[in-house]
Amino acid sequence: MSKKIIIILVFFIICVIYVTTVVAKSGKYEGKYNDKVLSKINACLKIPKHKLIKKSCGAWFSYPCMYYERSACFYNLAMEERKPDLCSDVIHHKDDTIYYYNLEKCRKNVTKQVEKDKEEAKRYYGKLYQIDNAYFYMNGNGKDYDFIFNAYGDIKASYHLKLEIFDGNKNLGTLYEDGWNFIDKNEERWIYIERNKLINLLKNNPVDKTYQAKATFSLNIEDYIISHIHDKDKFNDTKTIDVNFSKLTRKIWKPN
């Protein structure tokens, strides 16, 4: 057997061992998390277990400190996902005196963060903003459009609006998507929409046709906070209106 073939075989065996190890390790998380989180877990597992990150630490004088990169990856992921079981892959290096990544600290901080989330969730108990009236008008420039709607509620927070266009049951795409803070209990919002964006969305469909515009209004906060709030079904308010963009009239804006 030639030397070249031996090198190729050795390289192949090393790759198989590495892949098998990663898959075996990630197997304990299979079924517990969705694909998005599993991809992050696998990214952490691909980091060699004892790969060190060396830094210069200290405020007044500099001294070397180090920690395991994989442990830092799992620690940050556990905090991000609020999942203490991810801490099982966090191990401590004896010279890590600053970050102090370890199993006990990881689980303790994840639990502490969950409690903070529960306290934060209490801010959103009450009546969330919901869409009252919604209309499309021709913009004052005679070419583009305005989407105008009223929302009412008690909870002052950041809200998210997604405006989709349907042709019957077929979703043609998103015409507008953004979020903002609501301040008043009854507030009217004007959303400017360029005609070109609508044309690109409709593609070969005619403008002179009645479409369905679906407005989805939701609380714009992280899912891990929403998970601690009661009546979660109220966090997504939807309103669907019929609209023919070729037959819109103008509305003159009048300040309150």
Secondary structure by P-SEA (a helix, b strand, c coil): ccaaaaaaaaaaaaaaaaaaaaaaaaccccccccaaaaaaaaaaaaccccbbbbbbbbccbbbbbcccaaaaaaaaaaaaaccccccccbbbbcccccccccaaaaaaaaaaaaaaaaaaaccccccccccccccccccccccbbbbbbbbbbccbbbbbbbbbbbcccccccccccbbbbbcccbbbbbbbbbaaaaaaaaccccccbbbbbbbbbbccccaaaaaacccccccbbbbbbbbcccbbbbbbbbcc
